[in-house]
Amino acid sequence: MEIKQTIEDPIEPQYQVTVDGEVVVGDPSYMADDVMPEVREKLTFRFDGTGSWNVKVTPLETVPDHRNGALIAVRTGTEFDVGTWEKEDQVAAVDSAHMAFYPLDRGLLDDWEAFWEERSRLASGMAVLIPVDGTLVCSSGLGDGAYDIYVRRDANAQIDGVKVDFTPSDAAMSLLYY
């Protein structure tokens, strides 16, 4: 996977990612070699991502502090805010407060601790999107949980957009902010 930053904005950075094969959208901790394959399969979203993608995060507008509201990836040459987004039956689970966009053939992480240290060295804060060790990683809204996945399809019914929505439930909001 080739990753190139195209917009250097501290609030909404954007990257262009070139992939050859399947892409996984999920918690990067599920790439650790001690995670059971059936867990990895059930809790991440996979699709044929061959080609070039523009990837960004959007801010969560409903909270007083700066957090990510969504991770959005669209095929290069398409716009982020056009088309119809359809909710998938599957959710993307988070157990490390992070979500990642990475090629399936990237393989498993040999050393989760080293990955986490590199992520921490590169950026801190509640709203980040950064490349780490062959992945593109972002913080996940309010942290751990199960987040809805939406896809957008082109005229040939191929996925040309994937969005993970980090918008918290009213219950989660009331626990943290009220």
N, C-alpha and C positions, 0 to 999 in steps of 0.2 A: 504494500500500500504506500502510495506517495501522498504526502500531506504538505500543502503549501498555504500559508496564511494569506488571505486576500483582503481582509478588512481588519486593521489593527485598532479596534475600539475596545476599551476596557469593559464596557457594559454589554455590547453585542459583537464580539469578535466573529469573524467568519473564515472558514477554511475551504479550500478545494481539495478533495480527496479522490484519488484515482485507485480503483479496485479492479482486480481480476478474479471474479468468482463470487461466492456467497459472502454476504455481510451479516454480521451479528450485531443486534442492538440489545444491550443488556448490561448488567452489573459487571464491571471488570473483575470483581473477586470470583465470579463464576468461571474465570479462565484459570484459576489455580488448579494445579494438578491433583489436589486431594478432593475436589468437588465431583460427586458422582455424575456420570454422563446423563442420566435420566433427569437429574435436577437441572443441569445446564440446558437440556433440551426443553424442558417445561417452562422455565423461567426467563428465557430469552426469546427474541424474535429474529428469525433468519429469513433471508430472501436473496434472490439473485441480484447482486449489486454491481455486476461487471459494468465498468464505465467510469465516468467522472461525476462527482457529487459536490454540491455546495452544502456545507453544514454550518449551522449556527445555533445559538441559544437565544431565547427571548426572555425578557425579564418578567417576573411574576408581579403583576400590577396590584395585587390585593393585599400585600404585606408592607409594613413600614420599613423593613430593611431590604437590602438588595439580594434577591435570590432568583434562580432560574425558574422560568415558567414553563418552558418547553425546549426540547432538543428537536431540531427540524433538519432533515436532509432531503434535498431535492436534486434531481438530475441537473447537471450543468446545462444551461440553455433554457431552463424553465424558471418560472417565478415562484417565490415562496408563498405568495398570497393569492394565487389563482387556483381554480379547479375545486373539485369536491373531495373533501377528506372523509373517509368512511372508517368508523370504529371497528377494530378487529375484536374477535371474541377473546383473544389472548391478551394478557397483560404482561408488562415487563416488571419483574420484581427487582427490588433494590435492598441489599443488606449492608452495603458499605457507604451509603450516602452518595453514591456516584453511578452514572450511567455512561456507557461507552459505545462507540461506533467503530467496529473493527472487522477486518476480513477473517473469515472462518479459518483460512489456511495459515493465519498468523500463528496458530497453535496455542498451547497452554502456557501459562506463566510458570517458569521454573522457581521464581522467588517472589511471592506476593509482597513480602516486607520490602524488598528492594524497589519494586514497582511503586508501592505506597510512598516510600521515602522520596523517590524521584518526582512523583506527583506533588508532594508537599514542598519540595525544593523549588519547583517551577512556579507554583502559584498557591496562594492561600485565600481564604474567604469563602463566602457562601455561594458566589456565582462565578464559576470558572468554566472555560472551555479551552483545553490545552492538549497538544500531542504528547503522549507518553508511551515510549517503548512500542511503537507500531500500532497504537490505538489513538483515538480522539476521545478524551474523557471530559465529562462535565459533572458538576455537582447536581444533585437531584432535588430541586425545590426545597421541601422541608426535611428531606432526608430519606430514611428507609420507608418502604411501603410497596404497594403494587400500583403501577401507573398504567393508564389507558394508552393504547397504541392506535394511531390512525394512519391509514395509507391513502395515497392518491394514485390513481391509475391513468395511464395514457390511453390513446385511441385503440391500442392493441391489447388492452387489459393488463399491461405490464406495470409493475410498481415503478412510479417515477417520483414518489415522495413518501417519506416516513416521518411521523411526528410522535414523540412521547410527551404526553401532557402531564406536567407536574402540579397542576392546580390542586390544592388541598381540599378536602371535604370541609364542610362547615364545622364538624366535630374536631378535626385537626386544628383548624383555625382558632376555635374557642379555647383549646388547650394551651396554645402558644401565645395568643395575642389578646385575649379578653380577660 
